[in-house]
């Protein structure tokens, strides 16, 4: 079954940390760049971080650079998002994503992250 399943969200105080995990199945994981997006009510989903297929190159939106770290384990078909120094504005539903090409954009179910002030 082709799917992405996120876990690790929750409620944390400002300044705290969370680690999100995404388990992939049903496709050649190692060949694809993997993404974390987030979305808050009334706003468009935004790309937070991307790790390229080799794992060596990573990109982040400016607001999380230096606080978040995306990584992957190709042997386990897992992608992670370590989030440190969390801020209330990081509150969102976080989604794991992969563009499989040919119009196939795969999303997980999302995991809620809530940061209290």
N, C-alpha and C positions, 0 to 999 in steps of 0.2 A: 504494500500500500504506500502510495506516494504521499508523504505528510511531514509536517513540522509540528513538534509539540514543545511548547515553552513551559518553564517552571521557574520558581524562585522569586516571584513577586511578593509584595507584602507591604506592611506599614512600618515606617522607620522615621525616627526623628531627624531633623535637619543636622547635617554633619555626619550622619551615619553611612553605612554601606549595605549594599545588596549585590548578590551575584545571580544573574539570570542565566538559565541554561536552555538550550534548544536541541532537541534530539531529532535528527533527520533520518528518513527511511525512504526506500523505494526509488532512489535515483543515485547517479554517480557523484556522490557528495564532493569528493576531492577535486572534481573538475570545475566547480562553480564558486563564484564569489558569493559570500553570505552577508546578509544585512540584518541590522536591527533598526526598526522604525518605532516611532511613538506617535500617539494621537491623544489629544484632549478634546472634550466636547466642543463642537462648533468650529474646530480648526481642522485643517488638512493634515493628513498623516505626513510626518517628516522623517527623512532619513537621519538617523543618529550616528551610525557607524557602519563601516564596511570592512570586511577582511577579505583580501583577494585569495584566489584558490591556492596559491603556494603558501599563504600564511605570512609572507614576509612584508607585504604592504598593507597598511591600514589607513583609513581616512575617518575623520570625525567632523561633526559640525562644531563650529567655534564655541558654542556655549558649553560643551562637555569636554573639550580638549583639555588634557591634563588631569581630568577627574575620572573619566571612563576608560576602560581598556577592553577592546574586543579581541577574542582569540578563538582558535579552533583546534580541534583534535581530529584529524582525518581518519585515524585508526578507529575511533569511536563514533564517527559521524556526529560530532557535537560541536556547537558553537556557543560561546559564552560572552556575557557582557558583565564585567566587573565595574560596579558603580560606587565610587567613593565620594566623600564630601558632598553628599546629596543635598539638594536645595528644594524648597517647596515647588519651585517652577519645573522641577523634573517630574512632578506628579503627572502620570499619564498611563494609558494602556500601551504596553510595549509588545511589538510583534517581531517575530523572526520571519525572514523573507528570503526567497531565492528566485531569480529570474532564470527559468529553465530554457528560455528561448522559444521561438515559434508561437509567441503569444501566451505561453504558459508561465504565469506569475503565481508562485506558490506562497501561501501565508499560513502561519500558525493561528491558533485560536486567540492568542493574546494573553498577557498576564498583567494584572493591575499593580502599579507601583504608586504608593501614596507616601509623600514626605510631609510630615507635620512640622510646623514652625515652633 
